[in-house]
């Protein structure tokens, strides 16, 4: 495990490592695999679409909903299938951050995608969108934190 993956949840650290060992085009293929793994919203989640928050800084239409239960967070995304790189990154976040506390979400480095080598295969514009999605999730984590006593 890389030294920098110590501050990310174990499941996200494993995903980062999978990208670290892949090269060039393999990184894009792996990102597309994650895109395909993103499950469609179920009926309950579709009913909550009005509560999904848009990520306006991202050029791709991205909406996210955070559910917190027992101090653990789960993220759900609504992203068009025509945007596989953004869907792939969102799927990585949904999977890698599932079931962690808001504090753990906040501890994730904002540029962890650099360890994955995504800066080598994605445009600067896509990387800005990725950064915006993570920043939005972190704002949601702040709102989900229990009030200080």
N, C-alpha and C positions, 0 to 999 in steps of 0.2 A: 504494500500500500504506500503510495506517495506521501511524503510529509504533509503536503497541503491538503490532502483528503482527510486528514485527522479532524478538521473542523466541520465536516459535512456528515450527515447521517450515513450509517453503514450501507444502506441500499443505494443511495446516490453515489457513494464512494465506489461501489462495485460497477455502476454504470460508467463512471468516469474512467475507471481502469479498463473497461472494455473498449472505450474509445481511444484511450492512450495506446493500446497495443495494435489498433487498426491503423492503416496507412491510406493517405490520399482518398481515392474513390471509395474505399471501404468505409470511411467515416460517413460519407453521404449515404451509402447503402444501409448502414446501421441506423442512421437518422430516419431514413424512409421506413425501415422495419418498425421503429417505434411509432411512427405516424400511423402505420397500418394496425398496430396493436391498440391504439386509442379506441376504447369502446364508444359506441354511440351513446348519447344520453338516453337513460331509461325514462319511463313514463313519469316517475316522480320528479326526476331532474328537469325534464321538459316543462313540467308544471311550475318549476321555479325559475324559468328563463327570465322573467321580469325582475328577479333578484340578482341575476348575473351582472357583474360589473364589466363595462367595456374597458379595454386598455387602449386609450386614444393615441398614445405615443407610438403604437405599432401600426404600420401601414396595412397589414393584414387585419381583417376584422377578427378581433380576439375578445371573447367574453369569458369571465371566470367567476366561479362561485366557490366560496370557502365554507365548509361545514366543520364545526368544532363540537366534538362530543367527548366528554371526560378529559378535557384538556389536550386532546389530540386533534390534529387537523387533517382534512382531506380536501383536495382541490379538484374541481370539475371544470372542463373547458368546452366551449362551443367555438369551433374554428372550422371554416370550410375545408372540405376534402381537397379542394384545388390548391391548398397551401400546405403541401406535405412537409416542408422543412420546419415551418412554424408549428404545425401539428406535432411533428416529431419531438421538438424541444419541449412543447407543453406536455406531451406524454411522458417525457423523461422527468419533468418536474412533478407531475401527478404521481408517478410511480415512485420516484426517488424520495419524495417528501411525505408520502402517505403515512399517516399515523404518528407524526412527530408533533412536538409541542410548538407553540408559537415562538418560544425562545430559541428553539433549535432552527426554525425557519430563518429567524433573524441572523443566526450565526453563519449561514451559508454565504461564502464569499460571492460578491456580485459578479465576479469575473471567472467563476469556476469553469465556464465553458472553454477558457483558454487552455486549461489542463487537458481538455478533451480534444484539443486541436481543431475546434470548429472554426477558429479564425483563419485556418489554412484553406478551408473549403467553402466558406460562406462569405457573401458580400458584407461590406461595412454596414449597409442598410439593414440586412437581416440580423446582424449582430446587435445593432441598436434596438431592434424589436425584441430580441431575446433579453437584453438587459432591461427593457421596459416591462416585460412580463414578470421577470423576477422581482423588480422593484415594486410592482403592483401587488404581488403576492406578499411581499414583506409588509406593505402597508396594511394588508388584510390581517396579517399575523399580529401587528401592533393592536389593531382594533379587537382582536380575539383574546388578547391577554387579560387575565383577571385583574380587577382593580387592585392597586396597592393598598395594603392595610395599614 
